[in-house]
Amino acid sequence: MSTAKIYVHIGMQKAGSTAFQKTIAANAPHLAAAGLVWPSSGRAGTWHLPLLEDEGLRFVEPLKSELAGAKGAVISYEGGYLAPDAVISGLASAGRLNPLMLAREPVGWLNSFFNQLIKAHRVPWGEIRDFDIDAPRSSRALAIEPHVERWARRCDKPDDFLVIEYERAIRFSDVFRRWTGHSLLSGGVSENPNPAADVSSLRVLAMIKRELAGADASTLFRAMTLAHARLNESWVDTRTTQAAMFLTEAEQQSVLTRYAPGFRRVFEKFGDGPPRESCFVVRPQTHSRSSLFNCSEDERALAEEILNTAA
């Protein structure tokens, strides 16, 4: 088996992945000079979603070819921890796995996920209307322990797996050095590539999606693209500003009861110890989710303008 190291960033979603991937991509020539490839095999733009979701393993042999003569590869996809077992085994056949997970505390993750549902170009109104903290999609994403264990079983030794707590002010240059032992020439992107929509924008976006509940996907995508262009200057950089909280205190407590024990065990086994206890506190709800479905006159007028343009 190859002695090359496979540095694979596997998650979580909503934990700075877009900024991390852009940082790695910007440093690709520098990393190549150090013997680390940013493989094109199974990469779409700056993420390796095709590589880590393809159970047919079409990209594994091309990856091995890219690794020829290299010290290792750097791979990133925030949904990678959910990858099928066959994909994990395929990557392990290409070299020594060194997974990284940036883990975000469960309440903050779920609150950000709800924001993203409204903001996303392709998510229809029904998913927003029916949002529930126990929905299968979010439950699978937050139950990180069994997925971490699946990856850890394919590592040569426990120290090859690294879990780092995601914080708003995280420095990706520090993360990368700790993970790979290599430095980056640039520490990160200057602007947040994926800011959270502010509350007024969320109301406009929700109205657009509600009005297009029966429309085809292309119309929804076109309207959301127009809406993003009109609204995004007011969006929130969550690296410096706390986003609005849409989960009730009871929902937050339920999420913590269900997922916090698994998070703690993962950090104790693969991190530097338990995460900060401040991660697992219930915060005041700042806005009810139902309040997002009642626009002001100005917000309604803007939503209607966007809908007319997209029609």
N, C-alpha and C positions, 0 to 999 in steps of 0.2 A: 504494500500500500504506500502511496505517496506520503512523504514527510511534510508536505506543505500544510500550512495552517489555514483552516477555513474560518475566518472571522465573520460570523453571521449575526447581524443585528435582527432580532426576531420580534420586537415589539416593545411596549404595547402600542396600540393605536392611541391617539390623543395624548401622546407623550413626546411631542417635539420632533416626530419622525421626519416631516418634510424639511425642516431646517437642518436636521442631522444629515439627511441624504444630500441636500444641496451643498453642505459643507464638505462632505466626502467627495462629491463630484468635482468641486472646485479644486480639490487637492489631488485629483487623480494623477496628473503628471509627476507631482512630488512623490506620491506613494509608489508609483511605478519605478522611480529611480531608487527607491529603497527595497524593491523586490516584491511589492504588494500590488496585485492587479485589481482593478475595479471592473470585473468581467462584464463583457457585453452579452455573454450567453445568458439567456433568460432574463435580460434587463429591459424594461420599458421606461425610457426617460431616466429618472434617478432612482427607481425602485426595482427590486427583483421579484415582483409579483409573479410573472410567468414561471420563473425557476422554482419558486416555493409553493406553487399551487398545481403544478403539472405532475399528476400521478403517473403519466406515461414516461417521465424522466427523459424527455427528448433533449434537455439541455445539459445533462450531466456529462456526457462524453465530450461535447464542445467545451464545457468548463474545464475538464481535465486537460484538454489541449491547450487552453489559455494558461493553465497552471504550469505547463512544462518549463522548467528552469526558474520558476518564481519561488519566492519564499512562502507566499500565501496569497489569499484572495480576500477582499472585503466585500461583503454582500449585505444588502439591507432591504427588508420588507417588514413593515410594522405588524402585519398579520401572520408573520412567519411562525410564531409559536403555535398557531392552529394548523400548521402544515400536516398533511397526511404522513403516517409512519414511513411509507415507501419513499417519500421525498427526503425525510431525515436520513434514512439509510443510504439513499443515493448520494447525498452530500458527504456522508461519512466515508463512502467508498472513494471519494476524491481527495481526502486528506483528513487531518486531525481537526475535529470540530472545536471551535472556541466561541460558543454563543454568548450574546449580550442581550439582556432585557432591561429596558428602561421602564420601570414599573410605576404607574401612577395610582395613587390611593383611590379606592373604589367609588367614593361619593363624588369626588372631583371628576373622575373619568365619566361616570354616568351622566352627570350634569352637563359636561362638555359634549357628550354623545347626543343628548337631546338638542342642544344648540346646533350641532352639525346636521341632524336630521332635517331641521327647518331650512338650514342654509344650503344643503347639498343640491346640486343641479338635477339629479335624477330620482331623488326620493319622493314618492307621491304623497298626496295629502293623507291617504288612509293610514300610513305608518305614523304620522304625527298625531292624528286624531286618536289612534289606538295605542299610543305609547304607554308602556307599563314597565315598572322596574323589574318585573320577573319575566319579561319577554325572552324567548329562547336565544335570540341573537346577542343581546347584552349579557345574559346569564352565562353563555358559553365564553364570551370574551373576558368576563370578570373572574371566572373560575380558573385562575392561572396555574394553580399548583399541579394538577395532573399533566398539563401541557409542558411545564418546566421539567417535570420528572421524565417525560418521554424524551426530551432532548438530552437531559443529563445522562440517561442510560447509554447514549451513543457517544458520550465524551470519554476520552481515555482516563481522566481522573476528575474528581469533583471541582478542583481548582480551575479547570478549563472553562467552567460556566461562571459568568459574572452577572449579577443582578444589581442594578443601581437605582436608587430612588429618584424618580423624576421630580424636580423642583422647578418652579417658574423661572428662577435665575440660573438654571443649569448652564455650565460652560462645556460645549461639545469638544473643545480642544482637550480639556482635562479628562473627559470621559474617554476619548479616543486613546490618549496616552496610557491611561490606566488599563484599558482593554487590550491594546495591541503592543504597548511599549514604544510606539512610534509617535512622533510629533507631527502636527499639522502646521503648514505655513500660515494659514488663516484660521482664526478661531471660530468663525461662524458667520451667518448672514446678518446684515445690519438691521434688516426689517423682518418682522414676523411674517413668514410666507402664508400662514394660515390663521389669521386673527379671528376672534369670536365676534359674531354679529351683535351689535348693541340691541337693546330691548325694542326701540322704535323700529329698527330694521327688521327684527324678527316678526313684528306684527305685520309689516308690509309683505314680507316673504310668505308668511302663513296665509295671508289673504289671497295672494297670487296662487298659491298651491290649492287652496280651497276652491277658488273659482275655476281652476283647471283640473278639478278632480276627475272629470270624464274625458279629458283631452289626451291626445297621443303623446308619446314620450318626447318626440322632437319639438313639439310646441312648448312643453314644460321646460325642456332644456333651453330653448331660445329665450323664453321669458325670464328664466333664472339668470341667464347670462347677462341680459339687459339690466336686471335688478341689481346684480353684483356691481356692475359698472356704475350704477347710479348711487349705490348705498355705501360702498366699502370704505370711503374716506372716514366714516364715523365709527368704524369697527374697532374693537378693543384688542390691544396687545396684551395678552394675558401673562406675558413675562413680567409686566410691571403693574398691571391693574387687575384686581380681583373681578372675575366675571359674575354676572347676576346668578343667583341660586334659584333654581326652579323646582327643586325637590322639597317636599314637606319634611318637617323634623321627623315625623314617624317613618317616612320612606327612607330617610337617611339612616335612621337607627336600624331599620330592617336590612338595608344593604350592608352596614357594618357588621351586624350580627352574622350575616351569611358569609361574607367574604374576607373580613379582616383576619380571622385566624389563619387562613391559607396564605395570605400575604405575609403575615409575620413568620410563618414557617419557611417560606421561600427565602426571605431575607436572612433568617438565621442560618440557613444551610448554604446559600450561594452569595450572600452579600457580606458586608462588614459587621453584621449584627442586626438586631431588630430595627425597623424604621422608626422615625420620630413618632411619638404618641400623639403629637399635634395633627398627624395625618388622620387620626381616627376619632375626630370629634364632630358632633352635630353642629351645623352652622344655621344661623337664622335664614329662613326662606325670605328672599327679597321680592320675588314676584311669583304669583300663582301661574301655572301653565295656562289656565283658562283666560287669564288677562291678555294673553298674546293673540287671542281670537277676537278682540274688540278694538278696532282701529279708531284713531281720531279722524276728524274730517280731512286734515292734511295728509295723513298716512293713506287713507282710503283713495284720495285723489291721485296720489303718486302711484299706488298699486293699479288703479284703473288706467292711468296713462301708460304704464309699462305693459299692461295686458293688451291695450289697443295697439301699441307698437308691435307687439309680438304676434298679433293675430294675422 
